[in-house]
Amino acid sequence: WSFAVPQAEWDKMSSGVSGDFGISVFFQSSNDLRVKSVEENSPAGKAGIKRGWQITKINNNSNISTSNTEMVIKAVFESTSTNFTFQKPDNSALDIMLTASAYQEHPVYFDSIYNTAKGKLGYMVFNSFLGDTTQIYNDFSRVFSSFAAAGVTQLAIDLRYNGGGYVNVQEKLANYIINASANGSVMMKQQFNDKYTQYNEVSTFLKQGTLNVDRVFFIVSKSTASASELLINNLKPYMNVLLVGPNKTYGKPVGFFPIPVGSWYIFPVSFRSTNKNGEGNYFDGLSLNHTVADGLDKDWGDVNEASFASVIKYLNSGTFRAISTIDQPYVEKPEVKAGNIILDQPAFKGTVDTRRLF
């Protein structure tokens, strides 16, 4: 897990400055490639591309399958210009030539409020704990203020592709989510090895905003890592935390700080984190309360998107799914799982503390 990055590259990535198409993809089936997310300020976002669109051709090549992931990676993540043919939800086809350019990422992808049998549900899709922290904090304030003003009593946070980022951004989001009764209580403990015990630290909750709920749903996947897992783990002693999604989380309960060496930063594994109860050894990932497909054929916030729909179903009926012989738990096919693991490799996964050793 330890790694090194040129300082110039890390400075851009950590502040949310990208220079690609702004599009990420996953396979829904072995030969069905879907747009899984789009950055709104990116070339793809400005072209109007949406999550859920199917990619039927790449540079006029229709041979798109889990056995040809190298071609997909090169075209989507490593090229400066690629022609895509999309099939939209209305079955119309659209050719779009994308050219890579610089843009500022916007990690809060989506937020909205829904009526359920258990009251109003506030839903937010959050994609990274890295980026322009001023922008992120302003978005947190806007979203949670709107939730509170609308009388939201149920909360769902979508972290399914969030690979982590800054510890302090995790703390900020945790303080918005936590219920008021936990204010001042232990959020987490960071523990270093016996040579750096002076960096050991205990963080406490400092409630932000006025939203006050006792239960939170997290939509997760194998792409949910590090700071995302830290957030979930820190809330568990105080709230009813329910996890839904296609897979349990990545499993990375350790963190880094950037240490400058020449023109590089090195990121050795530097600390481990535990919650109030000392829990934190989730190296195998955090387990799900309900396994359901990643609804890659639907846009964010669509009440028929499989993972989000399962949350709404629970709030309306008290169960995630009907118990029947034809309603079996979702199981991802091995070739799809393997292909998506490869497609997910370019994504950052880590928990970063900005304190320095030097």
N, C-alpha and C positions, 0 to 999 in steps of 0.2 A: 504493500500500500504506500510506502514511502516513494516520493517522486521529486523531480526537479524541473523547473520551468524558467526560461529566460525572463528576467525582471520586466522587460518591456511587454512581453506577452501576458504575464500575470497581471500587470497593472491594468491592461485593457480588459482581460477576462473578469477580474475581480470587481471592476467598476461597471461591468455590463456593457462594454463596448465590443461589438462583434463586426465582422467584415465578410459575412457569407450571404446565403440566400434567405436565411431566417426561417427555414422550414425543416421539420424533423419528420421522420417516417417510421412506420412499423408495418409488419405483415399482419393482416387479419386472418388470412389463411395462406397456404403455401404459395399461392400464385395471385394473391390479392393484396397489393401494397397500398397503404392508406396514409394520408397526411395525419399525423398524430398531433402536431401543434404548429402554430405559426406565430412569429413575433410581429406585433402590429405595426411597428415602425420599419420593418425590414422590406427588402424588395418583394418577398412573397406576400407580406401583409398588405403592402401598397397595391399589389396586383389583384387583391381581393380573394386570394386563396384561403380556404377554410378547412379546419379540422374535419375529417370524415370524407373528403374527396378521395376518389380512387385514382391512382396513377396507372394509366394503361400503357403508356409508352414513355421511354426516356431516350431522347435523341433519335426518335423514330424506331427504337428497338422495343418490341413488345414482349421480348423474352425476359420477363420480370418474375422471379421466383426466389424462394429461400435457398435454392442451389446456385443463385447468381448474385449473392450479396455484395461481392467485390465491385461489380459494375454499379450497383446502387450507391455504395459508399463513395466511390470515386465521383459519380455524377452529382450527388446531393451535397456532400461535405467537402470534397477536395477540388472541385472545378470552379472556375470563375464565370462560366457561362454554360447553361444547360437548357435544352428545350424539353418541356414536359407536356404530355397530353393527359388531361384530367377528364374523368367522368364525374359529373356533378350529381347531387341527389335526385335531380329531375331527369337523369339519364342523358342529358346533353353533354357533348364533348367540347373541350376547350383546349387549344394549344397556347401555351405561355412560355416565352423565352425569358429566363431569369438570369440576371447578371449580378454577381456579388458586389456589395458595396457596404460601407460602414454605416452602422445605426446603433442607437441606444436601446438596449433590451428593456422590456417592461414586464417584470415578473408576475404582477397581478394580472392574469389573463382574462379573468371573468368574475363578475359577482352579480348576484340577483337574489330576490326574495320570492318564496313560494308558499302557498297555503296548503296545509296538511291537516289531518284529523287531530294531530297533537299541537297545532298552533303554527305560527309562521316559521318557516325554515330559511335561514340565511346561508347562502352557498357561495364560497369563494375558491377559485382555482389559483393556486400559487406555485410558480414553477422554479424559483431559485431563491436561495438566501444570499446570493451574490448580486451586486449591481449598485446603482446609485441609491445609497441608503436614504438620502433626503426624499427622493421620489417614492421609495418603498414605504417609508414611514408616513408620508402624506397619504398614500393609498390606504394603508392600514387605518389611519384616522378617519378617512372618508368612508371606507367600507363599514367599519364597526360603528361609527356614528349613525350611518343610515340604518344598520341593523337594529340598533337600540331605539332609534326614533320610530321605526316601524313596529316595534313590539315583538321582535324575534324571540322565540322561546326555544328553538332548536337550531343547531349549528352543524354545518358540514364543510370541512376543509379538504380540498382536493390537492393531494401531494403526489399524484401517481407518477409524475416524471421528474420530481424535484430531487436532485442528487445532493442537495445540501448547500453549504456556504458558511457565512459568518455566524459565530456563536452569538454575537450581540443582536443580530437580526432575529435569530431564534428566540432570544430573551424577550425582545419587543413583542413578537407575535404571541408568545406564551402569556405575556402580561395582558394582552387584549382578550385572549380566550378564557383565561382562568376565572373561576367564580370569585366573588368578593370575599367569601369566607376564608379563602386561602391567602389573602393579602398578608405579606410579611413572613409567610412560611417558606421553608426550604424548597427551592426550585431544583437545584442540582449541585453536585459536588464534582469538582475537577481534581484529579489526582495524578501527580507526576511521579517519576521514579525517585529513588532515595538520594539522587544527586541534585535534584531540583525541587525539594519539598517546599522551598520558599514561594513557589508558584501555586501550591495547592490553594484552592479557593472554594468557598461555599457561596452560591448565589441564592437570593431570596426573591419571591414574587413581589412586584410592585404594580398593583392593578392599574390598568389603563382603560379609559372609557367607562361606560356605564352598562354595557351589555353583561348580563349575568345569567348564565345557563349552567345546568348541572351535568349535561351530557353533550358530547361532541363526537360526530362521525368523521373518520378520516378515510378518504378513498386513496388507496395505495397500490403499489405494484413492486416488482423486483427492481424498478428504477428509483424507488423511494429510498434514499440513503442518508446516512450521517446526520447532518443538522435536522433533517426531517424526522428521522428516527429519534433523535435527541428530544425534539419537541413533544412527540407522542409519549415517550417514556417519562418525561418530566411531569406531564399532566396526569398520568395514570393514578398516582396516589390520591388525587383530589377530585377526579371527575369520572363519570361513567364514559369510558373511551371505547368506541366500537370501530373496528377496522374492516373495510370491505374492499374487494378488488380481485384481480385475476391471480395474484401471487402474493405470498408474504414478502416483506420488505427485504432490502439488500443485505443488511447485517454488517454495520460498520460503527461500533460503539467507541471509536477512538478518534482523536483529533490531532491537528498539526498547528505549528506556527511557522510562517515563512522566515527562514534564516538566510540573510544575504551572503553569498559567496561569489566574489567577482561580479559578473553581470548576470548572475543567476540567483534564484531563490531555491534552496533545498527545503523539502517538507518531510522530515523524518517523523514517524509516529511519535507524538510527544506526550499525550495524556489520555486518560480514560475518564468517562463521565458516568455518574450514577444518579439516580433520582433520590428523593427523600428516604425511600426504603432501602437504599443500597442496591437497587436493581439496575443492571446495565450490561450484562453479558449476553447480549442478543447477537452474537456472531453468526447465528443461523437465520437471522431476520426476526421481525416481529410477526407473530401469527395472526391470521385473519379470524374474524368472527363469522365472516360469510365470504365464500369464494364465488365470484361472478366475473363474466367476461369483461374485458376492456372494450367498451362500445366504440370501436374505431370507425364505425360507419355513421356516427352522429357528432354534431358540433357540441361545444361546451354548453351546458345548461339545458340541453334537450331532455325533457322529462322521460323520453323513451331510450335514452342512452343507458346501456345495461348497468353500469356501476352506479350511476346517479339514481337511476330508476329503482335500484334495490334499496337505497336509503329512503326514498319517498314511500316505497311499498311498506317498509318497516314502520314508518310513522303513521301510515294509514291503516295498517292491519295488525301490527304488533309482531309480525314475523317477516323474515327476509324473502321466504319463498313458501309456496304451498307444498305440503308433504304428499308426494305422489310418486308412483313408479316411473312416470314419464318426465318428471321435473328433477333431473339429477344434477348434482353440483357440477359446475364448469371445470373442465380439465383442458389445459392448453396442450395442443398437439406438439410432440417433441421437435419436429422440424420447424414449427413456427417459433417455439421458445428459443431454439438454437439460433435461428435467423435474427430474431429481435435482440438477443444478447449481443450479437455482432453489431447490429445497427445502433445499439445504445452505447457502444464503447467510447465514441467521441465525447460523450457527456461527462462533465465534471461530477465527481462523487467525493465529498469530503466535508469535514467540520474544521473550520479555520478560526483560530483565536489570533487577534491582531497584536497581542502583546509580544514583545521581542526579547530574546535572550541577551542581545547586545545593545 
